[in-house]
Amino acid sequence: MALPDPERSPDPDGGEVAETVELARRGDLAAFERLILAHERRVLRTAQALLGNREDARDAAQEAFLRVFRYLDRFDARREFAPWLYRLVVNVCRDIQRKRGVVGVDLSAVGPELLAEEGEQEARVDAGDRERMVRGALAVLSGKEREALVLRDIEGLPTAEVARVLGCMEVTVRSHVSRARLKLRSALAALQGVRP
């Protein structure tokens, strides 16, 4: 299954997602393709943020959509589709990390709010230095911290949804995100030779 170019994919339309999922569950391949088109940009961005490079992200996205196709009949139609899809993406990324030893975050997926603390750090370094520093800083995060940070801060999911995706309590998500932010700031400051 070839994935279309993510740069031209439409954003999901929440009102039609449930209907499209139901049609796809009944075997409508056109509906399944609409699901891919509606979600591929987010899936690729999330996978790229979790895995650290575009190649692995494309592999993860393709595997995630294959799993959607394979297990869509198990999806509980009373629930929202996006959290279920994110859960598949996170699990695929974990599998790839275990197999390949891949760890890291691609900076193209990281928002500027993670690169600077009140604009100070961003102003002090050029883009190349910033990229090197953020890559180094993100390496200090545990897998769970990185997943929570990516889903919460980069993807912008509400804490409750991140908790459902990761299969943990909301307080755990808040704790992971808080620790990740602190570690990231400290690591960036240390790499710059600045006190956090």
N, C-alpha and C positions, 0 to 999 in steps of 0.2 A: 504494500500500500504506500504510494508516494504522497508525501504531505505537500500541500500547496505552499507557496511563499508566504511566511508569516507577516511580512510587511504589508500585504494587501488584504489580509483577512478582516472580515467584519467583526465587530464586538458582539458578544452574545446579547440577545434580546430576551430578557427575563420572562416576558409575557408568553413567548412562544416556546420556551425551552421544554416545559412539561409536556406539551403536545408533541413536540419533535421527538422527545425521548420515548414517549409512548408509541409513536409511529415506528421509530427505530427498533423498539422492543418487539414489534410485530413483524419485523423483517424488511421494512422499507429502507432500502439502501440509500435512496436519495435523502431521506431524513437523517440517516446516520452520517452521511457526508455533510449535511447542514450542521450537525453537532460538532464535527471536526472543524469546520470552517468557523463556527462560532466560538470555539474554545482553544484553537491551536495556538494563538498568540500568547495567551496566558499560560498554557501548558509549557510551551517552549521557554518563556521567560522564567517560569518557576524552575524548570529543569536546569536551565543554564545557570541560574543563581545557586542552585544546590550542587551542581556538578563541576562548574568552573570553566566549561568550554562548550562551544557551539556543536562540535561533532558529537560529544556525549549527550548533549541536550537533545539533538535531533534523534539519536538512537532511543533515548528515554521517551520522547514524545511519541515516536512510532510504536514503541512497546506499550506505552500507556493506552493509546487508542486501540491497539490490538486487544488489550485486556478489556477495554470497554466493550468492544465488539463481542468478545468471548463471554463476558460475564454480565452483559446488560440485562439478561433475563433474571438475574439475582438482585438487581437494583430495586429498592423499595420505592415505588412511585409516590408514596406519601411524603417522601423526603425531598430535599433540594438536590439537584444533580451536581452542582459545582463542588460541594464539599466531598461528595463521593469520588468525583473525578480527581480532586486534589489529593485525596487519600491514595488513589492508585498511582498518581505521579510521584508522591513522596516514597511509596513502597518501591516503585521501579528504580528511582534514584538511589535508594538504599541498596537495592540489589546490585546495581552497577558499581556503586562505591565499594561494596564488598568484593566483587569480582575483579575490578580494575585497580582498586586502591585509590580511587579518584577522590580528592578532597579540595575544595576551594570554591570561590565565588567569582564569576565573571563580572567585571566592573561595569559592563554595559547594562547589567541588570540592577545595579546598585544605585539607589537614588542619592542625590546630592546631600540630603539630610544625614546620611550615614558617613559621608566623607568629611564633614566639617562640624565642629562644635561652635555654634554661633558665628560661623563664617571665618573664624580665626585661622584654622588649619588650612582651609582651602586657599586663603589669600597668601599663605606663606610658601606654598609649594607649587611647582608647575604640574601639568597633567601627568607627565611620565613619572615623576616622583610620587605623586598622589596614588597613581595606579600601583606602583611597587609597594608603597606603604599599606594600602588597603588590602592588597593580596596577603601581605605578611600578617597584618592585624587579624584578618578573617581566619587565618590558619590556627589561631589560638582558640577559636570557638569549638565546642563539642558539636557533634552532629545534631543533637536535639536543640541546642541553642541556635544553630544556623537555620534549622528548619523553622523554628518558631519565629526567628527574626525575619526570614525571607517571606513567610506567609503573612506575618503581621505588618511589618514595616515596608516591605517592597511590594507585595501583592495587595496590601491594604485590607486584608480580611479582618472582620471583627474578632475579638478575642474568643468569643464563644464558638465561632466557626473554626478557628484554628484549633481549639481544644477538640472539637469533633473530628477534624481531619487527622490530628495526631493521636487521638484516642487517649486523651488525658484530661485533667480538670483545668478549668480556667485559671485558677491560681497558679498552677504549674506553668501554663503558657506565660502568664505575666512574670513569673520568676525567671523563666528561661530568657525571655526578651530583655528583662531588666539586666540580668547578668551579662547577656550578650552585648548590650549597649555599653555597659561599664567596661567590659573586657576590650571591646573595640576601641573605645575612647582612650583607654590606658595604653593599649598596644600602639595606636596611632601616635599618641604623645611620646611614647618611648622611642619609636622609630624616628621621630623628629627631634628627639633630644629635649623635649619640653615636658615639664611636670603637668600631669593631668589635673 
